[in-house]
Amino acid sequence: MPDLNGYFFEDLAEGMSASYAKTVTDADITLFAGVSGDTNPVHIDDEFARETMFKGRIAHGMLSASFISTVFGTRLPGPGCIYLSQSLRFKAPVRPGDTVTARVTVAELKPERRQVRFDCVCLVDGKTVLDGEALILVPARAA
């Protein structure tokens, strides 16, 4: 990262990419349920989840999506950026023990507003489990 404030808008170029990987644990799912209030039993009750179409517990989709936010806030563009919007498509379940890799790629620069459109994807073993796009406001370098 160029400095503690992350990348400035002027430092970005289409095609730049960054990622973050995290192995999802039972504790992560339980803690996310507590923090978010989403206690859907498909996430936290083994017996219930075995009877669903997933045949077992799955992580919250928004837990995987939060790893995209991790990339934005810590890597690209990094500290100082502001989330404006996010669209998501959930493609496959994430299970306890899966390693999710979130990757964002600069797709379009909008200099008139210092906005950047990013393509976003979360992968498990090379398979897309989530994709979408985000719009991020990025600070400009001081004149």
C-alpha positions, 0 to 999 in steps of 0.5 A: 500500500502506498501509505497508511491512507490506502491508494488514492484515486490517482494511483488506481488503474483498471485491472488492478486486483487484490484478495483476502483468504479466510478459512471459515470456522464454526466459531466464525459462523456462531459469532456472525449469527450473534453479531448480525442477529441472523440465527437461521438454523441452517447456519447454526443447527446441525440437525435442522441443516441436515434436513435442508437442500444443503444436507448440512450447515452452511455459512451466512452468505453475508459472512463471505460477502464481508470478506470483500469489504475486508479487501476494500478496507485493508488492501484495495483501495484500502483505508480511507475508501467509502462503500457506496453500493454492492450487488451480490449473487450467491452461487454456491454454499460455503461450509465450515472448514472452507477457505473463501478467497475474496478478490476485487478488481478495478473495472471502471474509473469514474474520475468526475466523482472519484468513484471506482466500480469493482468486480467482486468474486468469492471462491472456494477451491476455485469455484465461484460461491459469490460474485457481484460488483461494488461502487467505492468512493476513493480519496484524491491526492491532496493538491 
